[in-house]
Amino acid sequence: MALAKMYGSISTNEMRVAKKEFKAFPVECMSKVQLIMKDTEIIKHVKSSLRRKKL
């Protein structure tokens, strides 16, 4: 879910449409995210998202 939200924030589509797009084409969407963000930033964002869910 964190990856879909990241994609949604850089996508020109509405968040609900971006999430559906991410589910249908995850590799293509992640490629777009990687063009904008470094891998370390993506990992950091996902880890922080997971920590928030545990609380």
TORPA-955994 format. One record per residue: residue number from 1; residue in three letters; z, y, x of N, C-alpha, C, O in turn. Coordinates in nm, 4 decimals. Last residue first. Example, Ala and Ser with C-alpha at 12.3 -4.5 7.8 and 13.67 -1.06 7.14 Angstrom:
BEGIN
+-----+-----+----------+----------+----------+----------+----------+----------+----------+----------+----------+----------+----------+----------+
|   n | res |      n_Z |      n_Y |      n_X |     ca_Z |     ca_Y |     ca_X |      c_Z |      c_Y |      c_X |      o_Z |      o_Y |      o_X |
+-----+-----+----------+----------+----------+----------+----------+----------+----------+----------+----------+----------+----------+----------+
|   2 | SER |   0.7080 |  -0.2250 |   1.2850 |   0.7140 |  -0.1060 |   1.3670 |   0.7870 |   0.0030 |   1.2900 |   0.8039 |   0.1138 |   1.3409 |
|   1 | ALA |   0.7800 |  -0.5690 |   1.3190 |   0.7800 |  -0.4500 |   1.2300 |   0.7800 |  -0.3300 |   1.3200 |   0.8465 |  -0.3319 |   1.4236 |
+-----+-----+----------+----------+----------+----------+----------+----------+----------+----------+----------+----------+----------+----------+
END
This chain:
BEGIN
+-----+-----+----------+----------+----------+----------+----------+----------+----------+----------+----------+----------+----------+----------+
|   n | res |      n_Z |      n_Y |      n_X |     ca_Z |     ca_Y |     ca_X |      c_Z |      c_Y |      c_X |      o_Z |      o_Y |      o_X |
+-----+-----+----------+----------+----------+----------+----------+----------+----------+----------+----------+----------+----------+----------+
|  55 | LEU |   1.5366 |   0.0688 |   0.1961 |   1.6569 |   0.1428 |   0.1539 |   1.6759 |   0.1362 |   0.0089 |   1.7719 |   0.1927 |  -0.0435 |
|  54 | LYS |   1.2917 |  -0.0494 |   0.2239 |   1.4112 |  -0.1321 |   0.2436 |   1.5366 |  -0.0622 |   0.1923 |   1.6318 |  -0.1278 |   0.1499 |
|  53 | LYS |   1.1090 |   0.1583 |   0.2005 |   1.1153 |   0.0598 |   0.0930 |   1.2407 |  -0.0266 |   0.1024 |   1.2913 |  -0.0727 |   0.0001 |
|  52 | ARG |   1.1376 |   0.2940 |   0.4407 |   1.1770 |   0.3612 |   0.3175 |   1.1914 |   0.2614 |   0.2031 |   1.2779 |   0.2786 |   0.1173 |
|  51 | ARG |   1.0246 |   0.1086 |   0.6187 |   1.1677 |   0.1392 |   0.6283 |   1.2175 |   0.2036 |   0.4993 |   1.3270 |   0.1722 |   0.4528 |
|  50 | LEU |   0.7555 |   0.1201 |   0.5459 |   0.8310 |  -0.0036 |   0.5250 |   0.9811 |   0.0213 |   0.5296 |   1.0565 |  -0.0384 |   0.4527 |
|  49 | SER |   0.6931 |   0.3792 |   0.6313 |   0.6795 |   0.3450 |   0.4905 |   0.7593 |   0.2186 |   0.4576 |   0.8235 |   0.2114 |   0.3528 |
|  48 | SER |   0.7237 |   0.3520 |   0.9038 |   0.8146 |   0.4418 |   0.8317 |   0.8089 |   0.4154 |   0.6818 |   0.9102 |   0.4280 |   0.6129 |
|  47 | LYS |   0.5130 |   0.1722 |   0.9560 |   0.6520 |   0.1336 |   0.9823 |   0.7494 |   0.2217 |   0.9062 |   0.8472 |   0.1722 |   0.8500 |
|  46 | VAL |   0.2920 |   0.3321 |   0.8892 |   0.3186 |   0.2091 |   0.8137 |   0.4638 |   0.1654 |   0.8332 |   0.5302 |   0.1259 |   0.7373 |
|  45 | HIS |   0.3139 |   0.5347 |   1.0846 |   0.3173 |   0.5680 |   0.9421 |   0.3520 |   0.4456 |   0.8576 |   0.4325 |   0.4547 |   0.7648 |
|  44 | LYS |   0.2839 |   0.3866 |   1.3218 |   0.4064 |   0.4638 |   1.2978 |   0.4218 |   0.4959 |   1.1487 |   0.5315 |   0.4850 |   1.0938 |
|  43 | ILE |   0.0213 |   0.2923 |   1.2890 |   0.1339 |   0.1987 |   1.2982 |   0.2652 |   0.2697 |   1.2670 |   0.3484 |   0.2168 |   1.1932 |
|  42 | ILE |  -0.1175 |   0.5370 |   1.2956 |  -0.1262 |   0.4497 |   1.1784 |  -0.0081 |   0.3537 |   1.1759 |   0.0555 |   0.3359 |   1.0720 |
|  41 | GLU |  -0.0600 |   0.6253 |   1.5521 |  -0.0173 |   0.7052 |   1.4366 |  -0.0175 |   0.6216 |   1.3094 |   0.0719 |   0.6342 |   1.2256 |
|  40 | THR |  -0.1853 |   0.4296 |   1.7043 |  -0.0395 |   0.4445 |   1.7145 |   0.0153 |   0.5263 |   1.5978 |   0.1254 |   0.4993 |   1.5497 |
|  39 | ASP |  -0.4548 |   0.4743 |   1.6444 |  -0.3899 |   0.3502 |   1.6016 |  -0.2378 |   0.3619 |   1.6045 |  -0.1696 |   0.3096 |   1.5164 |
|  38 | LYS |  -0.5180 |   0.8083 |   1.5253 |  -0.5041 |   0.7108 |   1.6339 |  -0.4312 |   0.5878 |   1.5806 |  -0.3554 |   0.5962 |   1.4839 |
|  37 | MET |  -0.7342 |   0.9117 |   1.2574 |  -0.6016 |   0.8898 |   1.3140 |  -0.6078 |   0.7910 |   1.4300 |  -0.6922 |   0.7014 |   1.4323 |
|  36 | ILE |  -1.0095 |   0.9240 |   1.2018 |  -0.9278 |   1.0451 |   1.1944 |  -0.7946 |   1.0299 |   1.2670 |  -0.7474 |   1.1240 |   1.3309 |
|  35 | LEU |  -1.1133 |   0.6748 |   1.2277 |  -1.1907 |   0.7858 |   1.2823 |  -1.1071 |   0.9128 |   1.2910 |  -1.1306 |   0.9984 |   1.3764 |
|  34 | GLN |  -0.9362 |   0.5193 |   1.0845 |  -0.9298 |   0.5146 |   1.2305 |  -1.0131 |   0.6241 |   1.2965 |  -0.9855 |   0.6622 |   1.4103 |
|  33 | VAL |  -1.0251 |   0.5690 |   0.8243 |  -0.8920 |   0.6159 |   0.8649 |  -0.8833 |   0.6219 |   1.0174 |  -0.8297 |   0.7176 |   1.0732 |
|  32 | LYS |  -1.2704 |   0.4374 |   0.8337 |  -1.2665 |   0.5821 |   0.8093 |  -1.1322 |   0.6415 |   0.8522 |  -1.1267 |   0.7505 |   0.9091 |
|  31 | SER |  -1.1820 |   0.1777 |   0.8673 |  -1.2666 |   0.2383 |   0.9709 |  -1.2671 |   0.3893 |   0.9570 |  -1.2646 |   0.4613 |   1.0568 |
|  30 | MET |  -1.0545 |   0.1325 |   0.6286 |  -0.9733 |   0.1440 |   0.7496 |  -1.0533 |   0.2042 |   0.8643 |  -0.9977 |   0.2741 |   0.9490 |
|  29 | CYS |  -1.2822 |   0.1162 |   0.4637 |  -1.1853 |   0.2242 |   0.4436 |  -1.0976 |   0.2437 |   0.5675 |  -1.0696 |   0.3569 |   0.6071 |
|  28 | GLU |  -1.4041 |  -0.1161 |   0.5589 |  -1.4757 |   0.0108 |   0.5646 |  -1.3796 |   0.1296 |   0.5518 |  -1.3945 |   0.2304 |   0.6208 |
|  27 | VAL |  -1.2025 |  -0.3025 |   0.5007 |  -1.2484 |  -0.2832 |   0.6385 |  -1.3180 |  -0.1482 |   0.6539 |  -1.2936 |  -0.0752 |   0.7500 |
|  26 | PRO |  -1.1655 |  -0.2950 |   0.2150 |  -1.0588 |  -0.2572 |   0.3086 |  -1.1073 |  -0.2272 |   0.4508 |  -1.0569 |  -0.1346 |   0.5143 |
|  25 | PHE |  -1.3007 |  -0.2584 |  -0.0530 |  -1.3648 |  -0.2479 |   0.0781 |  -1.2635 |  -0.2088 |   0.1863 |  -1.2742 |  -0.1004 |   0.2437 |
|  24 | ALA |  -1.1277 |  -0.2933 |  -0.2716 |  -1.2604 |  -0.3555 |  -0.2741 |  -1.3244 |  -0.3617 |  -0.1352 |  -1.3938 |  -0.4581 |  -0.1027 |
|  23 | LYS |  -0.9013 |  -0.1490 |  -0.2057 |  -0.8878 |  -0.2915 |  -0.2385 |  -1.0224 |  -0.3626 |  -0.2322 |  -1.0299 |  -0.4787 |  -0.1921 |
|  22 | PHE |  -1.0157 |   0.1047 |  -0.1716 |  -0.9523 |   0.0377 |  -0.0575 |  -0.9383 |  -0.1120 |  -0.0834 |  -0.9608 |  -0.1929 |   0.0066 |
|  21 | GLU |  -1.0941 |   0.1590 |  -0.4335 |  -1.1956 |   0.1504 |  -0.3288 |  -1.1407 |   0.0746 |  -0.2078 |  -1.2095 |  -0.0088 |  -0.1491 |
|  20 | LYS |  -0.8450 |   0.1788 |  -0.5503 |  -0.9371 |   0.0740 |  -0.5947 |  -1.0451 |   0.0503 |  -0.4901 |  -1.0825 |  -0.0636 |  -0.4620 |
|  19 | LYS |  -0.7506 |   0.4050 |  -0.4099 |  -0.6791 |   0.2768 |  -0.3998 |  -0.7685 |   0.1609 |  -0.4428 |  -0.7682 |   0.0558 |  -0.3788 |
|  18 | ALA |  -0.9332 |   0.5996 |  -0.4958 |  -0.9272 |   0.5632 |  -0.3537 |  -0.8564 |   0.4298 |  -0.3342 |  -0.8978 |   0.3497 |  -0.2504 |
|  17 | VAL |  -0.8643 |   0.6199 |  -0.7621 |  -0.9983 |   0.5712 |  -0.7278 |  -0.9999 |   0.5247 |  -0.5823 |  -1.0607 |   0.4227 |  -0.5497 |
|  16 | ARG |  -0.6071 |   0.7258 |  -0.7381 |  -0.6256 |   0.5973 |  -0.8077 |  -0.7618 |   0.5375 |  -0.7749 |  -0.7734 |   0.4157 |  -0.7613 |
|  15 | MET |  -0.6601 |   0.9708 |  -0.6001 |  -0.5804 |   0.8653 |  -0.5386 |  -0.6031 |   0.7299 |  -0.6057 |  -0.6170 |   0.6290 |  -0.5365 |
|  14 | GLU |  -1.0026 |   1.0812 |  -0.6135 |  -0.8655 |   1.0829 |  -0.6646 |  -0.7920 |   0.9629 |  -0.6062 |  -0.8547 |   0.8645 |  -0.5670 |
|  13 | ASN |  -1.1932 |   1.1272 |  -0.3040 |  -1.1708 |   1.0764 |  -0.4399 |  -1.0263 |   1.0973 |  -0.4836 |  -0.9391 |   1.1272 |  -0.4021 |
|  12 | THR |  -1.2158 |   1.1810 |  -0.0457 |  -1.2474 |   1.2925 |  -0.1359 |  -1.2264 |   1.2529 |  -0.2809 |  -1.2404 |   1.3358 |  -0.3708 |
|  11 | SER |  -0.9537 |   1.0599 |   0.1700 |  -1.0698 |   1.0404 |   0.0838 |  -1.0928 |   1.1641 |  -0.0030 |  -1.0005 |   1.2411 |  -0.0298 |
|  10 | ILE |  -0.7157 |   1.0938 |   0.2903 |  -0.8326 |   1.1473 |   0.3607 |  -0.9599 |   1.1361 |   0.2773 |  -1.0621 |   1.1961 |   0.3109 |
|   9 | SER |  -0.5375 |   0.9805 |   0.1122 |  -0.5128 |   1.1181 |   0.1558 |  -0.6321 |   1.1775 |   0.2302 |  -0.6482 |   1.2995 |   0.2328 |
|   8 | GLY |  -0.6319 |   0.7201 |   0.0837 |  -0.6396 |   0.8130 |  -0.0290 |  -0.6211 |   0.9576 |   0.0126 |  -0.6821 |   1.0475 |  -0.0453 |
|   7 | TYR |  -0.5576 |   0.6104 |   0.3280 |  -0.6990 |   0.6273 |   0.2968 |  -0.7170 |   0.7284 |   0.1840 |  -0.8071 |   0.8122 |   0.1887 |
|   6 | MET |  -0.2826 |   0.6115 |   0.2884 |  -0.3415 |   0.6861 |   0.4000 |  -0.4884 |   0.7130 |   0.3736 |  -0.5374 |   0.8240 |   0.3941 |
|   5 | LYS |  -0.2668 |   0.4369 |   0.0725 |  -0.2263 |   0.5768 |   0.0549 |  -0.2815 |   0.6645 |   0.1668 |  -0.3223 |   0.7782 |   0.1429 |
|   4 | ALA |  -0.3481 |   0.2026 |   0.1965 |  -0.4283 |   0.2564 |   0.0864 |  -0.3940 |   0.4023 |   0.0620 |  -0.4827 |   0.4830 |   0.0339 |
|   3 | LEU |  -0.1375 |   0.1685 |   0.3730 |  -0.2716 |   0.1901 |   0.4254 |  -0.3626 |   0.2484 |   0.3180 |  -0.4454 |   0.3347 |   0.3470 |
|   2 | ALA |   0.0719 |   0.1220 |   0.1972 |   0.0777 |   0.2392 |   0.2857 |  -0.0607 |   0.2712 |   0.3411 |  -0.0968 |   0.3882 |   0.3546 |
|   1 | MET |   0.0000 |  -0.1191 |   0.0821 |   0.0000 |   0.0000 |   0.0000 |   0.0000 |   0.1254 |   0.0865 |  -0.0650 |   0.2243 |   0.0525 |
+-----+-----+----------+----------+----------+----------+----------+----------+----------+----------+----------+----------+----------+----------+
END
